[in-house]
Amino acid sequence: MMKANRTSALVALLLAFLGGAAVAGPGARPAKTRAMGTYKGTVTVKSSAAIPGLVPRERKSVMTLSMTRRGNQVELEIHDPDGLGPGRPLTSKDKGRICCVKRAPRTAIVDLEFDGPEFVDAVEERVNAGMSHLAVAKGMKVELSNAQSKAKVSLKGDQVTFHSTAIVVRKPVRGLRGRLLEAVTPNEMTLEFSGELTRQPANSARHR
């Protein structure tokens, strides 16, 4: 009986992540927006290239991550205390989709994807906000041709294991401006985020 109860609870959890739009039939009510939780913990960020004063090859920060979803659509918010460079915080909000929900013993594993014009614009805005603090990049603006991110979130009790890989591609720029920009930013960068975070109480301040 205990095993059956555990299985039922896990199935209910997976259905909650999938949302009404993913499991309901025709004529069903629209899926509601649901909070998936707020988590805080140490996250390691690795970059394929370094930008002095903005992006090191590797760093660790205590970040806050929160998720909400509506059907298979998800909004991921990350508060990064060094996201615009050392000591310059960034809170990013990205809209994506739940691609797959798998299960393991007492664990839900959710695959997320972020891409498309809206995501490219959001990443481009954040890149330029960080670049604006660099003396060597004064007056420069980066335009992106592509940005995409895939993330895997494993939830078990109050713990979340988060791993994402983002690829950012800059548009080519010709002439002297292009050579100066090339010296500051690479044509393509890969960023990896990984960490284990703990669920925060519902009434706690997110970015404390």
C-alpha positions in Angstrom: 0.0 0.0 0.0 2.8 2.4 0.8 4.5 1.8 -2.6 1.2 2.5 -4.3 0.8 5.8 -2.4 4.3 6.9 -3.4 3.7 6.1 -7.0 0.4 8.0 -7.0 2.1 11.0 -5.4 4.9 11.0 -8.0 2.3 10.7 -10.9 0.4 13.7 -9.4 3.7 15.7 -9.2 4.5 14.9 -12.9 1.0 15.9 -14.0 1.4 19.2 -12.1 4.6 20.0 -14.0 3.0 19.1 -17.3 0.0 21.4 -16.7 -3.6 21.3 -17.8 -2.8 22.2 -21.4 -0.6 19.1 -21.8 -3.0 16.6 -20.3 -6.5 18.0 -20.8 -8.7 17.1 -23.7 -10.7 19.4 -26.0 -13.0 21.9 -24.3 -11.0 21.8 -21.0 -10.3 25.0 -19.1 -7.1 26.9 -19.9 -4.1 26.0 -17.8 -3.5 28.2 -14.7 -0.2 29.9 -14.0 1.5 27.9 -11.2 4.5 28.6 -9.1 7.1 25.8 -9.3 9.1 27.1 -6.3 11.9 29.5 -5.4 15.4 28.0 -4.8 18.7 29.4 -3.6 22.2 28.0 -3.7 25.7 28.1 -5.1 25.9 28.0 -8.9 29.0 27.5 -11.0 29.2 29.4 -14.3 31.7 28.3 -16.9 32.4 30.2 -20.2 34.1 29.1 -23.4 35.7 32.5 -23.5 36.5 35.3 -21.1 35.6 39.0 -21.4 37.8 40.9 -18.9 35.7 42.7 -16.3 32.5 41.0 -17.4 32.7 37.2 -18.0 35.5 35.1 -16.4 36.2 31.6 -17.5 34.7 30.2 -14.3 33.0 31.7 -11.2 30.8 30.7 -8.4 27.8 32.8 -7.1 25.0 32.3 -4.7 22.0 32.7 -7.0 18.2 32.6 -6.5 16.1 30.7 -9.1 12.3 30.7 -9.4 10.0 29.1 -11.9 6.4 29.5 -12.9 4.6 27.7 -15.6 1.3 27.7 -17.6 0.7 24.5 -19.3 4.0 23.6 -21.0 5.2 27.2 -21.0 7.6 28.2 -18.3 9.1 31.4 -17.0 12.5 31.1 -15.4 13.8 33.9 -13.2 17.4 34.0 -12.0 18.9 36.5 -9.7 22.7 36.6 -10.2 24.7 39.0 -7.9 27.5 39.2 -10.5 25.5 38.8 -13.7 26.7 42.2 -15.2 30.2 41.8 -13.9 31.7 41.6 -10.3 29.4 43.2 -7.8 26.8 44.2 -10.5 23.6 42.1 -10.0 21.3 41.0 -12.7 17.8 39.5 -12.5 16.8 37.8 -15.8 13.4 36.6 -16.8 13.2 34.2 -19.7 10.2 32.5 -21.2 10.6 29.0 -22.6 8.8 25.6 -22.7 8.8 22.3 -20.9 10.0 19.7 -23.5 10.0 16.6 -21.4 9.2 15.4 -17.9 10.8 12.1 -16.8 10.7 10.4 -13.4 13.2 8.6 -11.2 12.7 7.4 -7.6 11.1 10.3 -5.7 12.4 12.7 -8.4 10.9 14.7 -11.2 13.3 15.6 -14.1 12.2 18.5 -16.3 13.8 19.5 -19.6 13.4 23.1 -20.6 14.3 25.0 -23.8 14.6 28.7 -24.5 15.0 30.2 -28.0 13.3 32.4 -30.6 13.4 36.1 -31.2 12.1 37.1 -27.8 14.9 35.2 -26.1 17.5 36.6 -28.5 16.3 40.2 -27.7 16.4 39.6 -24.0 19.9 38.1 -24.0 21.2 40.9 -26.3 19.8 43.5 -23.9 21.6 41.9 -21.0 24.9 41.6 -23.0 24.9 45.3 -23.8 24.0 46.2 -20.2 27.1 44.4 -19.1 29.2 45.8 -21.9 28.2 49.4 -21.0 30.3 49.2 -17.8 33.5 48.4 -19.7 35.7 51.4 -20.6 37.1 49.5 -23.6 33.6 48.9 -25.0 32.3 52.4 -24.7 29.9 53.2 -27.6 29.9 49.6 -28.8 26.7 47.7 -29.2 26.5 43.9 -29.7 23.9 42.5 -32.0 23.1 38.8 -31.7 22.1 36.5 -34.6 21.2 33.6 -32.3 20.8 32.7 -28.6 19.4 29.4 -27.2 19.5 27.6 -24.0 18.7 24.1 -22.8 18.2 23.3 -19.1 17.6 20.3 -17.0 16.0 20.7 -13.6 15.9 17.7 -11.2 13.6 18.1 -8.2 13.8 15.9 -5.2 12.1 17.0 -2.0 13.4 20.5 -1.1 16.5 20.2 -3.4 16.8 21.2 -7.0 19.8 20.3 -9.3 20.0 22.7 -12.1 22.2 22.5 -15.3 21.9 24.6 -18.4 24.0 25.2 -21.5 23.5 28.5 -23.4 25.0 29.3 -26.8 25.2 33.0 -27.8 26.2 34.0 -31.4 27.1 37.6 -32.3 26.4 39.1 -35.7 29.6 39.8 -37.8 30.7 43.4 -38.0 33.0 44.7 -40.7 35.6 47.5 -40.7 37.4 49.0 -37.8 34.5 48.8 -35.5 34.3 45.1 -36.2 38.0 44.6 -35.4 37.6 46.5 -32.1 34.5 44.4 -31.2 36.2 41.2 -32.1 39.0 42.1 -29.6 36.4 42.4 -26.8 33.8 39.8 -27.6 34.0 36.4 -29.4 31.7 35.5 -32.3 30.3 32.7 -30.3 30.2 31.8 -26.6 29.0 28.8 -24.7 27.9 29.3 -21.0 27.3 26.5 -18.6 25.4 27.0 -15.3 25.2 24.2 -12.8 24.4 24.0 -9.1 22.3 22.5 -6.3 19.8 24.8 -4.7 17.4 24.5 -1.7 13.7 25.5 -1.8 13.0 28.8 0.1 10.0 29.4 2.3 7.1 30.9 0.4 7.1 34.1 2.5 10.9 34.7 2.3 12.4 37.5 0.4 13.7 36.3 -3.0 16.9 38.3 -3.4 18.0 38.7 0.1 
